Amino acid sequence: MHVGILPGEYVPTKEQALMVPYFGRKYASCYGLFIYIGIDEGYNEVYILGAKNNISVVKNELASVDDILHMDEGVYYVDVRAFDINISLPAQFHYMLLKKHYSDILKTVCNVKAQILI
């Protein structure tokens, strides 16, 4: 949504959802790796990160790296664990989850964007 791949005004079509990198695919081999998605309208770089159930550990680690490197930019998170299922399913099922949770994800993205602008 925040890099323009998905619309913010309405639930995307299945075709739009499939344009999202890694949508509906397991990326366990990328666990712990940042995957670049794009740049938002505020020129912030946006990444995805597979964290499994260790999001609190990852948040602490990233905050520590931010402190060590004196970046003072902060790291912001949009939690999409609702899509992190442990079995491989066809993209259609992932799309059904997206439709079900889209308004919640949109609210979370808007809240994070508001934090960035403060």
MILONU-159728 format. One record per residue: residue number from 0; residue in three letters; x, y, z of N, C-alpha, C in turn. Coordinates in nm, 2 decimals. Layout:
<atoms>
+-----+---------+--------+---------+--------+---------+----------+--------+--------+---------+--------+
: num : residuo : n_east : n_north :   n_up : ca_east : ca_north :  ca_up : c_east : c_north :   c_up :
+-----+---------+--------+---------+--------+---------+----------+--------+--------+---------+--------+
: NUM :     Ala :      X :       Y :      Z :       X :        Y :      Z :      X :       Y :      Z :
...
+-----+---------+--------+---------+--------+---------+----------+--------+--------+---------+--------+
</atoms>
This chain:
<atoms>
+-----+---------+--------+---------+--------+---------+----------+--------+--------+---------+--------+
: num : residuo : n_east : n_north :   n_up : ca_east : ca_north :  ca_up : c_east : c_north :   c_up :
+-----+---------+--------+---------+--------+---------+----------+--------+--------+---------+--------+
:   0 :     Met :   0.08 :   -0.12 :   0.00 :    0.00 :     0.00 :   0.00 :   0.09 :    0.13 :   0.00 :
:   1 :     His :   0.18 :    0.13 :   0.09 :    0.26 :     0.25 :   0.10 :   0.37 :    0.26 :   0.00 :
:   2 :     Val :   0.39 :    0.17 :  -0.09 :    0.49 :     0.18 :  -0.20 :   0.41 :    0.18 :  -0.33 :
:   3 :     Gly :   0.28 :    0.18 :  -0.33 :    0.20 :     0.19 :  -0.45 :   0.18 :    0.06 :  -0.52 :
:   4 :     Ile :   0.22 :   -0.05 :  -0.46 :    0.19 :    -0.18 :  -0.53 :   0.04 :   -0.21 :  -0.51 :
:   5 :     Leu :  -0.01 :   -0.19 :  -0.39 :   -0.15 :    -0.22 :  -0.36 :  -0.23 :   -0.09 :  -0.34 :
:   6 :     Pro :  -0.35 :   -0.08 :  -0.37 :   -0.43 :     0.04 :  -0.35 :  -0.47 :    0.06 :  -0.20 :
:   7 :     Gly :  -0.48 :    0.18 :  -0.16 :   -0.52 :     0.21 :  -0.03 :  -0.67 :    0.24 :  -0.02 :
:   8 :     Glu :  -0.74 :    0.25 :  -0.13 :   -0.88 :     0.29 :  -0.12 :  -0.97 :    0.18 :  -0.13 :
:   9 :     Tyr :  -0.93 :    0.06 :  -0.18 :   -1.02 :    -0.05 :  -0.19 :  -0.94 :   -0.18 :  -0.19 :
:  10 :     Val :  -1.01 :   -0.29 :  -0.16 :   -0.94 :    -0.42 :  -0.16 :  -0.89 :   -0.45 :  -0.30 :
:  11 :     Pro :  -0.77 :   -0.49 :  -0.31 :   -0.71 :    -0.52 :  -0.45 :  -0.77 :   -0.64 :  -0.51 :
:  12 :     Thr :  -0.76 :   -0.65 :  -0.64 :   -0.80 :    -0.77 :  -0.71 :  -0.69 :   -0.87 :  -0.69 :
:  13 :     Lys :  -0.73 :   -1.00 :  -0.72 :   -0.63 :    -1.11 :  -0.71 :  -0.51 :   -1.08 :  -0.79 :
:  14 :     Glu :  -0.53 :   -1.02 :  -0.91 :   -0.41 :    -0.99 :  -1.00 :  -0.32 :   -0.89 :  -0.94 :
:  15 :     Gln :  -0.38 :   -0.78 :  -0.87 :   -0.30 :    -0.68 :  -0.81 :  -0.22 :   -0.74 :  -0.69 :
:  16 :     Ala :  -0.29 :   -0.83 :  -0.62 :   -0.22 :    -0.89 :  -0.50 :  -0.10 :   -0.98 :  -0.54 :
:  17 :     Leu :  -0.12 :   -1.05 :  -0.66 :   -0.01 :    -1.14 :  -0.70 :   0.11 :   -1.06 :  -0.75 :
:  18 :     Met :   0.09 :   -0.93 :  -0.77 :    0.21 :    -0.84 :  -0.81 :   0.30 :   -0.81 :  -0.70 :
:  19 :     Val :   0.25 :   -0.83 :  -0.58 :    0.33 :    -0.81 :  -0.46 :   0.44 :   -0.91 :  -0.45 :
:  20 :     Pro :   0.57 :   -0.87 :  -0.44 :    0.67 :    -0.97 :  -0.42 :   0.65 :   -1.07 :  -0.31 :
:  21 :     Tyr :   0.66 :   -1.20 :  -0.33 :    0.65 :    -1.30 :  -0.23 :   0.51 :   -1.32 :  -0.18 :
:  22 :     Phe :   0.41 :   -1.26 :  -0.24 :    0.27 :    -1.28 :  -0.20 :   0.23 :   -1.42 :  -0.22 :
:  23 :     Gly :   0.18 :   -1.49 :  -0.12 :    0.13 :    -1.62 :  -0.13 :   0.23 :   -1.73 :  -0.14 :
:  24 :     Arg :   0.36 :   -1.69 :  -0.12 :    0.47 :    -1.79 :  -0.13 :   0.54 :   -1.80 :   0.00 :
:  25 :     Lys :   0.59 :   -1.91 :   0.04 :    0.67 :    -1.93 :   0.16 :   0.81 :   -1.87 :   0.13 :
:  26 :     Tyr :   0.86 :   -1.80 :   0.22 :    1.00 :    -1.75 :   0.20 :   1.08 :   -1.78 :   0.32 :
:  27 :     Ala :   1.07 :   -1.90 :   0.36 :    1.14 :    -1.95 :   0.48 :   1.29 :   -1.94 :   0.45 :
:  28 :     Ser :   1.34 :   -1.96 :   0.33 :    1.48 :    -1.95 :   0.30 :   1.53 :   -1.80 :   0.32 :
:  29 :     Cys :   1.44 :   -1.71 :   0.32 :    1.47 :    -1.57 :   0.34 :   1.46 :   -1.52 :   0.48 :
:  30 :     Tyr :   1.43 :   -1.62 :   0.57 :    1.41 :    -1.58 :   0.71 :   1.53 :   -1.50 :   0.76 :
:  31 :     Gly :   1.50 :   -1.39 :   0.82 :    1.60 :    -1.30 :   0.87 :   1.67 :   -1.21 :   0.77 :
:  32 :     Leu :   1.63 :   -1.22 :   0.64 :    1.69 :    -1.13 :   0.54 :   1.59 :   -1.02 :   0.51 :
:  33 :     Phe :   1.64 :   -0.90 :   0.49 :    1.56 :    -0.79 :   0.44 :   1.54 :   -0.80 :   0.29 :
:  34 :     Ile :   1.42 :   -0.79 :   0.24 :    1.39 :    -0.79 :   0.10 :   1.34 :   -0.66 :   0.06 :
:  35 :     Tyr :   1.41 :   -0.59 :  -0.02 :    1.37 :    -0.46 :  -0.07 :   1.24 :   -0.46 :  -0.15 :
:  36 :     Ile :   1.14 :   -0.38 :  -0.11 :    1.01 :    -0.37 :  -0.18 :   1.00 :   -0.24 :  -0.26 :
:  37 :     Gly :   1.05 :   -0.13 :  -0.21 :    1.04 :    -0.01 :  -0.28 :   1.05 :    0.11 :  -0.19 :
:  38 :     Ile :   1.02 :    0.23 :  -0.25 :    1.03 :     0.36 :  -0.17 :   0.89 :    0.42 :  -0.16 :
:  39 :     Asp :   0.85 :    0.46 :  -0.05 :    0.72 :     0.52 :  -0.03 :   0.72 :    0.67 :  -0.07 :
:  40 :     Glu :   0.60 :    0.74 :  -0.06 :    0.59 :     0.88 :  -0.11 :   0.68 :    0.97 :  -0.02 :
:  41 :     Gly :   0.72 :    0.93 :   0.10 :    0.81 :     1.01 :   0.18 :   0.96 :    0.98 :   0.16 :
:  42 :     Tyr :   0.99 :    0.90 :   0.05 :    1.12 :     0.86 :   0.02 :   1.19 :    0.77 :   0.12 :
:  43 :     Asn :   1.10 :    0.70 :   0.20 :    1.15 :     0.60 :   0.29 :   1.16 :    0.46 :   0.22 :
:  44 :     Glu :   1.27 :    0.39 :   0.25 :    1.29 :     0.26 :   0.19 :   1.20 :    0.16 :   0.27 :
:  45 :     Val :   1.14 :    0.07 :   0.19 :    1.05 :    -0.03 :   0.25 :   1.10 :   -0.17 :   0.23 :
:  46 :     Tyr :   1.10 :   -0.25 :   0.33 :    1.15 :    -0.38 :   0.32 :   1.05 :   -0.48 :   0.38 :
:  47 :     Ile :   1.06 :   -0.60 :   0.35 :    0.99 :    -0.71 :   0.42 :   1.10 :   -0.79 :   0.49 :
:  48 :     Leu :   1.06 :   -0.85 :   0.60 :    1.15 :    -0.93 :   0.68 :   1.07 :   -1.05 :   0.73 :
:  49 :     Gly :   1.11 :   -1.17 :   0.70 :    1.06 :    -1.29 :   0.76 :   1.11 :   -1.31 :   0.90 :
:  50 :     Ala :   1.02 :   -1.30 :   1.00 :    1.06 :    -1.31 :   1.14 :   1.00 :   -1.43 :   1.21 :
:  51 :     Lys :   0.92 :   -1.50 :   1.14 :    0.84 :    -1.61 :   1.20 :   0.77 :   -1.56 :   1.33 :
:  52 :     Asn :   0.79 :   -1.63 :   1.44 :    0.73 :    -1.59 :   1.57 :   0.83 :   -1.51 :   1.66 :
:  53 :     Asn :   0.93 :   -1.46 :   1.60 :    1.04 :    -1.39 :   1.67 :   1.04 :   -1.24 :   1.65 :
:  54 :     Ile :   0.92 :   -1.18 :   1.63 :    0.92 :    -1.04 :   1.60 :   0.98 :   -0.95 :   1.71 :
:  55 :     Ser :   0.95 :   -0.99 :   1.84 :    1.01 :    -0.91 :   1.95 :   1.16 :   -0.91 :   1.95 :
:  56 :     Val :   1.22 :   -1.03 :   1.92 :    1.36 :    -1.04 :   1.91 :   1.42 :   -0.95 :   1.80 :
:  57 :     Val :   1.35 :   -0.96 :   1.69 :    1.40 :    -0.88 :   1.57 :   1.39 :   -0.73 :   1.60 :
:  58 :     Lys :   1.28 :   -0.69 :   1.66 :    1.26 :    -0.55 :   1.69 :   1.38 :   -0.50 :   1.79 :
:  59 :     Asn :   1.41 :   -0.58 :   1.89 :    1.52 :    -0.55 :   1.98 :   1.65 :   -0.54 :   1.91 :
:  60 :     Glu :   1.67 :   -0.64 :   1.82 :    1.80 :    -0.64 :   1.74 :   1.81 :   -0.51 :   1.66 :
:  61 :     Leu :   1.71 :   -0.48 :   1.59 :    1.71 :    -0.37 :   1.50 :   1.73 :   -0.23 :   1.57 :
:  62 :     Ala :   1.66 :   -0.22 :   1.69 :    1.68 :    -0.10 :   1.77 :   1.82 :   -0.09 :   1.82 :
:  63 :     Ser :   1.89 :   -0.21 :   1.85 :    2.03 :    -0.20 :   1.90 :   2.12 :   -0.16 :   1.78 :
:  64 :     Val :   2.10 :   -0.21 :   1.66 :    2.18 :    -0.18 :   1.55 :   2.16 :   -0.03 :   1.52 :
:  65 :     Asp :   2.04 :    0.02 :   1.53 :    2.01 :     0.16 :   1.51 :   2.09 :    0.25 :   1.61 :
:  66 :     Asp :   2.10 :    0.20 :   1.74 :    2.18 :     0.27 :   1.84 :   2.33 :    0.27 :   1.81 :
:  67 :     Ile :   2.37 :    0.15 :   1.78 :    2.52 :     0.13 :   1.76 :   2.57 :    0.21 :   1.64 :
:  68 :     Leu :   2.49 :    0.21 :   1.53 :    2.53 :     0.29 :   1.41 :   2.49 :    0.44 :   1.42 :
:  69 :     His :   2.43 :    0.48 :   1.52 :    2.39 :     0.62 :   1.54 :   2.31 :    0.67 :   1.42 :
:  70 :     Met :   2.22 :    0.58 :   1.37 :    2.14 :     0.62 :   1.26 :   2.03 :    0.72 :   1.30 :
:  71 :     Asp :   1.97 :    0.70 :   1.42 :    1.87 :     0.79 :   1.47 :   1.75 :    0.81 :   1.37 :
:  72 :     Glu :   1.73 :    0.71 :   1.29 :    1.62 :     0.72 :   1.19 :   1.50 :    0.64 :   1.24 :
:  73 :     Gly :   1.52 :    0.54 :   1.32 :    1.42 :     0.46 :   1.37 :   1.37 :    0.36 :   1.27 :
:  74 :     Val :   1.32 :    0.25 :   1.32 :    1.27 :     0.15 :   1.23 :   1.12 :    0.13 :   1.27 :
:  75 :     Tyr :   1.04 :    0.12 :   1.17 :    0.89 :     0.11 :   1.19 :   0.85 :   -0.02 :   1.13 :
:  76 :     Tyr :   0.74 :   -0.08 :   1.20 :    0.70 :    -0.21 :   1.16 :   0.55 :   -0.21 :   1.13 :
:  77 :     Val :   0.51 :   -0.29 :   1.03 :    0.38 :    -0.33 :   1.01 :   0.37 :   -0.48 :   1.02 :
:  78 :     Asp :   0.30 :   -0.52 :   1.12 :    0.29 :    -0.67 :   1.15 :   0.18 :   -0.73 :   1.06 :
:  79 :     Val :   0.23 :   -0.83 :   0.98 :    0.13 :    -0.90 :   0.89 :   0.14 :   -1.05 :   0.93 :
:  80 :     Arg :   0.15 :   -1.08 :   1.05 :    0.15 :    -1.22 :   1.09 :   0.02 :   -1.29 :   1.06 :
:  81 :     Ala :  -0.09 :   -1.22 :   1.03 :   -0.21 :    -1.29 :   0.99 :  -0.20 :   -1.37 :   0.87 :
:  82 :     Phe :  -0.09 :   -1.34 :   0.79 :   -0.07 :    -1.41 :   0.66 :   0.04 :   -1.52 :   0.68 :
:  83 :     Asp :   0.10 :   -1.52 :   0.79 :    0.21 :    -1.62 :   0.81 :   0.16 :   -1.75 :   0.86 :
:  84 :     Ile :   0.13 :   -1.83 :   0.76 :    0.07 :    -1.96 :   0.79 :   0.18 :   -2.07 :   0.77 :
:  85 :     Asn :   0.17 :   -2.18 :   0.83 :    0.28 :    -2.27 :   0.83 :   0.28 :   -2.38 :   0.72 :
:  86 :     Ile :   0.18 :   -2.37 :   0.64 :    0.17 :    -2.47 :   0.53 :   0.16 :   -2.39 :   0.40 :
:  87 :     Ser :   0.20 :   -2.46 :   0.29 :    0.19 :    -2.39 :   0.16 :   0.05 :   -2.41 :   0.11 :
:  88 :     Leu :  -0.01 :   -2.30 :   0.07 :   -0.14 :    -2.30 :   0.01 :  -0.14 :   -2.23 :  -0.12 :
:  89 :     Pro :  -0.24 :   -2.26 :  -0.21 :   -0.25 :    -2.18 :  -0.33 :  -0.27 :   -2.03 :  -0.31 :
:  90 :     Ala :  -0.23 :   -1.95 :  -0.40 :   -0.24 :    -1.81 :  -0.38 :  -0.38 :   -1.76 :  -0.36 :
:  91 :     Gln :  -0.48 :   -1.84 :  -0.41 :   -0.62 :    -1.81 :  -0.39 :  -0.65 :   -1.80 :  -0.24 :
:  92 :     Phe :  -0.60 :   -1.89 :  -0.16 :   -0.63 :    -1.89 :  -0.01 :  -0.56 :   -1.77 :   0.06 :
:  93 :     His :  -0.44 :   -1.73 :   0.01 :   -0.37 :    -1.62 :   0.06 :  -0.45 :   -1.49 :   0.03 :
:  94 :     Tyr :  -0.51 :   -1.49 :  -0.09 :   -0.59 :    -1.37 :  -0.14 :  -0.71 :   -1.36 :  -0.05 :
:  95 :     Met :  -0.77 :   -1.47 :  -0.01 :   -0.89 :    -1.47 :   0.07 :  -0.85 :   -1.41 :   0.21 :
:  96 :     Leu :  -0.74 :   -1.45 :   0.26 :   -0.69 :    -1.39 :   0.39 :  -0.67 :   -1.24 :   0.37 :
:  97 :     Leu :  -0.61 :   -1.20 :   0.26 :   -0.59 :    -1.06 :   0.23 :  -0.72 :   -0.98 :   0.23 :
:  98 :     Lys :  -0.82 :   -1.03 :   0.16 :   -0.95 :    -0.96 :   0.16 :  -1.01 :   -0.95 :   0.30 :
:  99 :     Lys :  -0.99 :   -1.06 :   0.38 :   -1.05 :    -1.06 :   0.51 :  -0.98 :   -0.96 :   0.60 :
: 100 :     His :  -0.85 :   -0.94 :   0.59 :   -0.78 :    -0.85 :   0.68 :  -0.73 :   -0.72 :   0.62 :
: 101 :     Tyr :  -0.78 :   -0.69 :   0.50 :   -0.72 :    -0.57 :   0.43 :  -0.75 :   -0.44 :   0.51 :
: 102 :     Ser :  -0.86 :   -0.43 :   0.56 :   -0.89 :    -0.30 :   0.63 :  -0.81 :   -0.29 :   0.76 :
: 103 :     Asp :  -0.78 :   -0.40 :   0.83 :   -0.69 :    -0.39 :   0.95 :  -0.55 :   -0.36 :   0.91 :
: 104 :     Ile :  -0.50 :   -0.42 :   0.80 :   -0.37 :    -0.39 :   0.75 :  -0.36 :   -0.25 :   0.71 :
: 105 :     Leu :  -0.46 :   -0.20 :   0.64 :   -0.46 :    -0.06 :   0.59 :  -0.45 :    0.04 :   0.71 :
: 106 :     Lys :  -0.53 :    0.01 :   0.82 :   -0.52 :     0.09 :   0.94 :  -0.38 :    0.09 :   1.00 :
: 107 :     Thr :  -0.32 :   -0.02 :   1.01 :   -0.19 :    -0.04 :   1.07 :  -0.09 :    0.04 :   0.98 :
: 108 :     Val :  -0.09 :    0.03 :   0.85 :    0.00 :     0.10 :   0.76 :  -0.02 :    0.25 :   0.78 :
: 109 :     Cys :  -0.14 :    0.30 :   0.79 :   -0.17 :     0.44 :   0.81 :  -0.12 :    0.49 :   0.95 :
: 110 :     Asn :  -0.13 :    0.41 :   1.05 :   -0.07 :     0.44 :   1.18 :   0.08 :    0.46 :   1.18 :
: 111 :     Val :   0.14 :    0.36 :   1.11 :    0.29 :     0.37 :   1.10 :   0.33 :    0.49 :   1.02 :
: 112 :     Lys :   0.26 :    0.52 :   0.91 :    0.29 :     0.64 :   0.83 :   0.28 :    0.77 :   0.91 :
: 113 :     Ala :   0.17 :    0.77 :   1.00 :    0.15 :     0.89 :   1.08 :   0.27 :    0.90 :   1.18 :
: 114 :     Gln :   0.32 :    0.79 :   1.23 :    0.44 :     0.79 :   1.32 :   0.56 :    0.85 :   1.25 :
: 115 :     Ile :   0.58 :    0.81 :   1.13 :    0.69 :     0.86 :   1.05 :   0.69 :    1.01 :   1.03 :
: 116 :     Leu :   0.57 :    1.06 :   1.01 :    0.55 :     1.20 :   0.98 :   0.56 :    1.29 :   1.10 :
: 117 :     Ile :   0.55 :    1.23 :   1.22 :    0.56 :     1.31 :   1.34 :   0.69 :    1.37 :   1.36 :
+-----+---------+--------+---------+--------+---------+----------+--------+--------+---------+--------+
</atoms>
